[in-house]
Each structure stands twice: as C-alpha cells, then as structure tokens.
C-alpha cells in the first residue's frame, strides 16, 4: 500500500491544476491528505497569523540568511531546503495545519531520525506513523505554493564577500520589518474588494467567503488577463495600438494558462 501511494504521489510534484480548481482533498500518502482552506477559514483563524505560518512552511534557506549564519555559522546557499525545514518545523502552529491537512498533524510530536540503510533523514510521528521525508516535503510545499500563487525564493551568494554583504543586508531588512510589522496591511482584502466590485466576477460579497483559496487567486489573475485583453483590443480598434508591436502575444488570449 505504501509503495502504491508513493508512486501516485510522484504526479503531485507537478500538481494538476484542474484538481486544485475543484478544491477537493488530495491524498498523497497513507497518513497524509492535503486540502485547501476557504477564504472563510483563513479569516476565522486570522489572515496575518495564517500567512505568517504559510511563510514558515514554504520558507527556503534564502529567507533566513542571517539566522543561519548567526545561529549555525552556515551559508544559506549551502543548506538543503528539507534540512532547513527540520530546523524550524517545531515553530509552525498546528492550528494552521488543520486548514491544510485532513488529518490531525502535530509537528511537536514528530522526531527527526536517520534511515540506517539510505542515511536519509526524515520526520516521524510514532503515534500515527506519519512520515515526512524529502519527497513528501516537496509535495507539501509545492502544493501550498501553488494554491497561494507563491514563488520559491532562491538566491546564490557567489564569493564570501558577497555572501557577507547579503547576510548583513538580510539582518538589516528584518530589523526594519519588525518595526513595520504592526503596520502590515491585509493581503487578501484588496483582492476580495476588487473582485466583488468587478462586473466579470461571478460571486458576490455573500458567496465569496466559501471559495477555496486557489479559486480566489485564479479569479484575480483571470480577471486581470481579461482586462488586459480588453484594454489592448480597445486600443487596437481605436487605432492607438499596433498588435504587431506587442512582443508578448499571449496577452491576446485571455483564456491562456496563467
């Protein structure tokens, strides 16, 4: 059974977008099923807290340059993504995990072990037999990034001098960010407000809250694509736009993959 689930899970390294759009749970292993939160779910738990924890789950060593250097004397670009996750996983709030997994996942119970045969490290919950190894971790993070339209952050430092400069810059940026933290504005409010006031959006203020997060983000991107197309064609028919001079012809197809 484990082998069957693992072979099926390979497909989820490149998750089918129609599956995401349906908003159905996706079983990726015997003890692990991914699901999408709705806008209502996110608002109930708190948007700021939600995105802070999502940021931790999807974080890369490039996001923690100064912490890795100051705390472990490590250059971020010499640290593997999963190895980095094993350093921070216990700081992730389990309440947030309840919005992303069907099962009751408690990272505090998970312990780091090394496989005697392969020498690979993995996280194991001995109570539930849940295992998170590099493969499962990649599936989880890929899924979460995809439903939130997040991009993986990767930076290389070059020589030692450049790396020291980038670590110092990261440290300074975070000092400033901590001061500005209380002023942080909503990520979702401008999107929800714009969509519910747009003629092309088929949901209302009353119904938007039940949308899975992937559907909401897709709607925002799709309406932007429609708007771009309509503006270009309006310019074309009024003689102000030359279609031959548009280098990115994909903008002329508002039904394109986004």
C-alpha positions in Angstrom: 0.0 0.0 0.0 2.8 2.5 0.9 4.5 1.8 -2.4 1.3 2.4 -4.4 0.6 5.7 -2.6 4.2 6.8 -3.1 4.1 6.1 -6.9 0.8 8.0 -7.2 2.3 10.9 -5.2 5.0 11.4 -7.8 2.4 13.1 -10.0 1.9 15.7 -7.3 5.3 17.2 -7.7 3.6 18.8 -10.7 0.1 19.1 -9.3 -2.8 19.0 -11.8 -4.4 22.5 -11.8 -7.9 21.1 -12.5 -7.6 19.1 -9.3 -6.7 22.3 -7.4 -9.6 24.2 -9.1 -12.1 21.6 -7.9 -10.9 22.2 -4.4 -11.0 18.5 -3.4 -8.7 17.0 -0.9 -5.6 15.2 -2.3 -4.3 12.1 -0.7 -0.5 11.9 -1.0 0.3 9.1 1.4 -1.3 6.6 3.6 -1.4 9.0 6.5 -1.5 12.4 4.8 -4.2 14.2 2.8 -3.8 17.8 1.6 -6.8 20.2 1.5 -7.5 23.8 0.7 -8.8 26.4 3.1 -11.6 28.7 2.1 -11.5 32.4 2.4 -13.8 32.0 5.4 -11.4 29.5 7.1 -8.5 32.0 6.7 -10.4 34.9 8.1 -11.6 32.9 11.1 -8.1 31.9 12.1 -6.7 35.3 11.3 -5.1 36.3 8.0 -1.9 37.7 9.5 -1.2 34.6 11.5 -2.2 32.3 8.6 0.2 33.9 6.1 3.0 34.1 8.7 2.8 30.3 9.2 2.4 29.6 5.5 5.6 31.7 5.1 7.4 29.3 7.5 6.3 26.1 5.8 7.3 27.4 2.4 10.5 29.2 3.6 13.8 28.4 2.0 17.3 29.0 3.4 17.4 32.2 1.3 14.7 33.6 3.5 16.8 33.0 6.6 20.3 34.1 5.6 21.2 35.9 8.7 19.6 33.4 11.1 21.5 30.5 9.6 24.8 32.4 9.7 24.3 33.9 13.2 22.9 30.8 14.8 24.6 27.9 13.0 27.6 29.6 11.2 26.1 28.3 7.9 25.9 29.9 4.5 22.3 29.8 3.4 23.1 28.6 -0.2 24.9 25.5 1.2 21.8 24.3 3.1 19.2 22.0 1.6 15.6 23.0 1.7 14.4 20.0 3.7 17.4 20.2 6.0 16.4 23.7 6.8 12.8 22.7 7.4 13.9 20.2 10.0 15.5 23.2 11.9 12.2 25.2 12.1 9.3 22.7 11.9 8.5 22.8 15.6 7.8 26.5 15.4 4.9 26.0 13.0 1.5 26.5 14.5 -0.6 23.3 14.5 -3.9 25.3 14.2 -2.8 26.4 10.7 -2.1 22.8 9.7 -5.7 21.9 10.4 -6.6 24.1 7.4 -4.1 22.4 5.1 -4.4 18.7 6.1 -7.4 16.4 6.7 -5.5 14.6 9.4 -4.6 15.9 12.9 -1.0 16.9 12.3 1.1 17.7 15.4 4.6 18.7 14.4 5.6 18.9 18.1 5.2 15.1 18.3 7.4 14.4 15.3 11.0 13.4 15.8 14.0 13.6 13.4 15.5 10.2 12.6 18.1 8.9 10.1 17.4 5.8 8.0 20.2 3.3 8.7 20.0 2.0 5.1 19.8 5.1 3.0 21.2 7.5 5.5 18.3 9.9 4.6 16.8 11.9 7.4 13.0 12.1 8.0 10.4 13.3 10.5 8.3 10.6 12.1 5.2 10.7 14.4 5.4 7.4 16.2 1.8 7.7 17.4 0.2 8.0 13.9 3.1 6.5 11.8 3.1 9.7 9.7 6.4 10.1 7.9 7.6 13.3 6.2 10.7 12.8 4.2 12.3 14.9 1.5 9.9 13.6 -1.1 6.7 14.2 0.9 8.0 17.6 2.0 8.5 18.7 -1.6 4.9 17.7 -2.5 3.5 19.6 0.5 5.5 22.7 -0.2 4.8 22.6 -3.9 1.0 22.3 -3.2 0.9 25.2 -0.7 2.9 27.5 -3.0 0.6 26.6 -5.9 -2.7 27.3 -4.2 -1.4 30.6 -2.9 0.4 31.7 -6.1 3.7 31.8 -4.2 7.1 31.6 -5.9 10.1 29.8 -4.4 12.7 32.2 -3.2 16.3 31.2 -4.1 19.4 33.3 -4.1 23.1 32.5 -4.6 25.8 34.4 -3.0 28.9 34.0 -5.2 32.1 34.7 -3.2 32.5 35.1 0.6 32.5 38.9 0.4 29.2 38.9 -1.5 27.7 36.4 1.0 28.7 38.5 4.0 27.1 41.6 2.4 23.9 39.7 1.7 23.7 38.3 5.2 24.2 41.8 6.7 21.5 43.2 4.3 19.1 40.4 5.4 19.7 41.2 9.0 19.1 44.9 8.5 15.9 44.3 6.4 14.5 42.1 9.2 15.1 44.8 11.8 13.2 47.2 9.7 10.4 44.7 9.0 9.9 44.1 12.7 9.4 47.8 13.3 6.9 47.9 10.4 5.1 44.7 11.5 2.3 46.4 13.3 1.6 48.5 10.1 1.2 45.4 7.9 -1.8 45.6 5.7 -4.1 42.8 4.6 -3.0 40.7 1.6 -6.5 39.4 0.8 -8.7 42.5 1.4 -7.7 44.4 -1.8 -8.2 41.2 -3.8 -11.6 40.4 -2.3 -12.7 44.1 -2.6 -11.6 44.4 -6.2 -13.2 41.1 -7.3 -16.6 41.6 -5.6 -16.8 45.0 -7.2 -15.9 43.8 -10.6 -18.5 43.0 -13.3 -16.7 39.9 -14.5 -16.6 38.3 -11.1 -19.5 35.8 -10.7 -19.5 35.7 -6.9 -21.0 38.3 -4.5 -20.0 39.6 -1.1 -22.2 36.9 0.4 -20.8 34.0 -1.5 -17.1 34.8 -2.0 -16.2 33.5 1.5 -16.8 29.9 0.6 -14.3 29.9 -2.3 -11.1 27.8 -1.9 -8.0 30.0 -1.9 -6.8 28.7 -5.2 -10.1 29.6 -6.9 -10.0 33.1 -5.4 -6.4 33.7 -6.6 -7.1 32.3 -10.0 -10.1 34.6 -10.4 -8.0 37.6 -9.6 -5.4 36.6 -12.2 -8.0 35.7 -14.8 -9.9 38.9 -14.5 -6.6 40.8 -14.8 -5.9 38.8 -18.1 -9.4 39.7 -19.4 -8.9 43.4 -18.5 -5.5 43.4 -20.3 -7.0 41.8 -23.4 -10.0 44.2 -23.5 -7.8 47.3 -23.0 -5.5 46.2 -25.8 -8.3 45.5 -28.2 -10.0 48.8 -27.4 -6.7 50.5 -28.2 -6.4 48.4 -31.4 -9.9 49.3 -32.7 -9.4 53.0 -31.9 -6.1 53.0 -33.8 -3.9 53.5 -30.8 -2.3 50.1 -30.5 -0.3 48.2 -33.2 -0.7 44.5 -32.5 2.5 43.7 -34.4 4.5 45.6 -31.8 3.2 43.6 -28.9 6.1 41.2 -28.1 4.2 39.0 -25.7 1.4 37.7 -27.9 0.0 35.6 -25.1 -1.8 38.7 -23.7 -4.1 38.4 -26.7 -5.5 35.2 -25.4 -7.3 35.8 -22.1 -8.1 32.0 -21.8 -4.4 31.1 -21.7 -2.8 29.2 -18.8 -1.9 31.6 -16.0 
